[in-house]
Amino acid sequence: MLSQIREIAGIDGSTLQNWTKRGWVANAKLKKYSMEQLARILIINMLRDCMQLDRIVFVLRYLNGDEKDGQEARIVSESELYDYLCLLIEHLAQESVSEQTLHSLIDSVLADYREPFGGAKLRLCRALEIFIIAYAASSMKKQADALYVSLISR
């Protein structure tokens, strides 16, 4: 339900309506959102401070096409994608980030992934790398902002 989505994701109804109007999130069916819709909302919300919304949606479409493309065009469900992102963020919080570390972690997280068609895993790796680097950059910016605030408040 919309109220639960707002509570879980921490976004207001007008933002969700805007995303729906733009086609970034599918319409609720009988005022209820599916697990896949929730995952998509959480992914967009997680990344919107560090990536332009249209870029986030472009990468999601790069992975899974449009709603009208059907399930066979999907590389990964959005709930699985959200799980992968969370696993990577958890691992990266414990390690310093380098390109090699990131590639190794992505390979590790995707160890059980089965491609629905050739090249799907490569596309998924690229998308995860984009999202994780943007997320890490956002986290570092927040740290820099906090340091700045502590500096000027002395």
Wavefront OBJ file of the C-alpha trace (Angstrom):
o trace
v 0.000 0.000 0.000
v 1.105 3.577 -0.575
v 1.339 4.347 3.143
v 3.627 1.349 3.676
v 5.798 2.320 0.701
v 6.137 5.850 2.099
v 7.108 4.464 5.491
v 9.604 1.896 4.158
v 11.223 4.095 1.505
v 10.915 7.405 3.317
v 9.482 9.208 0.296
v 6.303 11.215 0.010
v 3.301 10.343 -2.100
v 3.859 13.153 -4.595
v 7.372 11.896 -5.367
v 6.034 8.400 -5.983
v 3.228 9.800 -8.158
v 5.810 11.761 -10.161
v 7.919 8.620 -10.703
v 4.804 6.726 -11.765
v 3.694 9.495 -14.142
v 7.148 9.490 -15.770
v 6.977 5.716 -16.207
v 9.852 5.024 -13.819
v 7.637 2.929 -11.518
v 4.652 0.882 -12.701
v 1.198 1.808 -11.435
v -0.012 0.024 -8.329
v -2.588 -2.674 -8.972
v -5.657 -2.290 -6.781
v -3.679 0.240 -4.696
v -1.042 -2.390 -3.892
v 2.591 -2.508 -4.947
v 4.425 -5.723 -5.750
v 7.782 -6.749 -4.306
v 9.382 -5.834 -7.652
v 7.850 -2.349 -7.583
v 9.041 -1.858 -4.001
v 12.554 -2.954 -4.957
v 12.586 -0.517 -7.883
v 11.393 2.313 -5.615
v 14.083 1.477 -3.058
v 16.807 1.360 -5.735
v 15.791 4.705 -7.206
v 15.490 6.267 -3.760
v 18.858 4.837 -2.657
v 20.646 6.337 -5.640
v 18.808 9.604 -6.269
v 21.169 11.687 -4.136
v 24.158 10.588 -6.185
v 22.799 10.000 -9.713
v 20.380 11.814 -11.931
v 17.025 10.069 -11.882
v 16.915 9.621 -15.643
v 20.327 7.900 -15.498
v 19.179 5.513 -12.773
v 16.149 4.592 -14.844
v 18.288 4.248 -17.987
v 20.501 1.682 -16.232
v 17.439 -0.168 -14.936
v 16.062 -0.293 -18.488
v 19.505 -1.352 -19.759
v 19.124 -4.360 -17.491
v 15.475 -5.213 -17.893
v 13.921 -3.222 -20.707
v 10.507 -1.661 -20.272
v 7.488 -3.169 -18.577
v 6.075 -4.041 -22.009
v 9.187 -6.068 -22.939
v 8.103 -8.965 -20.735
v 9.920 -11.268 -18.337
v 12.049 -13.003 -20.982
v 13.939 -9.745 -21.630
v 14.857 -9.387 -17.961
v 18.432 -9.951 -16.856
v 17.602 -9.939 -13.155
v 14.525 -9.242 -11.074
v 14.615 -5.898 -9.359
v 14.300 -7.543 -5.954
v 17.423 -9.610 -6.743
v 19.176 -6.464 -8.002
v 18.323 -4.712 -4.742
v 19.707 -7.689 -2.795
v 22.928 -7.592 -4.839
v 23.309 -3.866 -4.199
v 22.775 -4.308 -0.466
v 25.304 -7.161 -0.305
v 27.884 -5.097 -2.170
v 27.302 -2.048 0.025
v 27.679 -4.212 3.130
v 30.977 -5.685 1.862
v 32.318 -2.317 0.763
v 31.618 -0.819 4.169
v 34.189 -3.265 5.554
v 36.875 -2.802 2.880
v 38.602 0.002 1.074
v 37.269 0.455 -2.428
v 39.478 -0.084 -5.434
v 38.521 -1.068 -8.935
v 39.950 -4.556 -8.378
v 38.160 -4.956 -5.042
v 34.887 -3.870 -6.570
v 35.196 -6.289 -9.503
v 36.092 -9.148 -7.134
v 33.143 -8.359 -4.868
v 30.732 -8.169 -7.785
v 32.005 -11.527 -9.076
v 31.596 -12.988 -5.597
v 28.054 -11.653 -5.142
v 27.054 -12.930 -8.591
v 28.638 -16.374 -8.137
v 25.246 -18.142 -8.278
v 23.737 -15.888 -10.953
v 22.538 -17.743 -14.060
v 22.337 -15.809 -17.300
v 18.937 -15.924 -19.008
v 20.816 -15.202 -22.270
v 24.405 -14.610 -23.386
v 25.919 -11.332 -22.220
v 23.389 -10.814 -19.410
v 25.968 -11.222 -16.628
v 28.274 -8.647 -18.202
v 25.408 -6.145 -18.389
v 24.501 -6.854 -14.767
v 28.143 -6.369 -13.690
v 28.310 -3.025 -15.493
v 25.073 -1.809 -13.911
v 26.151 -2.874 -10.424
v 29.510 -1.164 -10.877
v 27.815 2.101 -11.916
v 25.382 2.010 -9.006
v 27.978 1.087 -6.385
v 30.495 3.720 -7.492
v 27.746 6.368 -7.426
v 26.623 5.191 -3.987
v 30.198 5.240 -2.637
v 30.723 8.735 -4.060
v 27.560 9.901 -2.345
v 28.709 8.436 0.972
v 32.075 10.165 0.665
v 30.383 13.468 -0.176
v 28.221 13.167 2.946
v 31.365 12.575 5.017
v 33.033 15.616 3.468
v 29.942 17.731 4.151
v 29.909 16.607 7.801
v 33.604 17.460 8.151
v 32.972 20.860 6.602
v 30.091 21.568 8.984
v 32.241 20.620 11.973
v 35.011 22.863 10.655
v 32.835 25.962 10.281
v 31.014 25.438 13.568
v 34.167 25.790 15.674
l 1 2 3 4 5 6 7 8 9 10 11 12 13 14 15 16 17 18 19 20 21 22 23 24 25 26 27 28 29 30 31 32 33 34 35 36 37 38 39 40 41 42 43 44 45 46 47 48 49 50 51 52 53 54 55 56 57 58 59 60 61 62 63 64 65 66 67 68 69 70 71 72 73 74 75 76 77 78 79 80 81 82 83 84 85 86 87 88 89 90 91 92 93 94 95 96 97 98 99 100 101 102 103 104 105 106 107 108 109 110 111 112 113 114 115 116 117 118 119 120 121 122 123 124 125 126 127 128 129 130 131 132 133 134 135 136 137 138 139 140 141 142 143 144 145 146 147 148 149 150 151 152 153 154
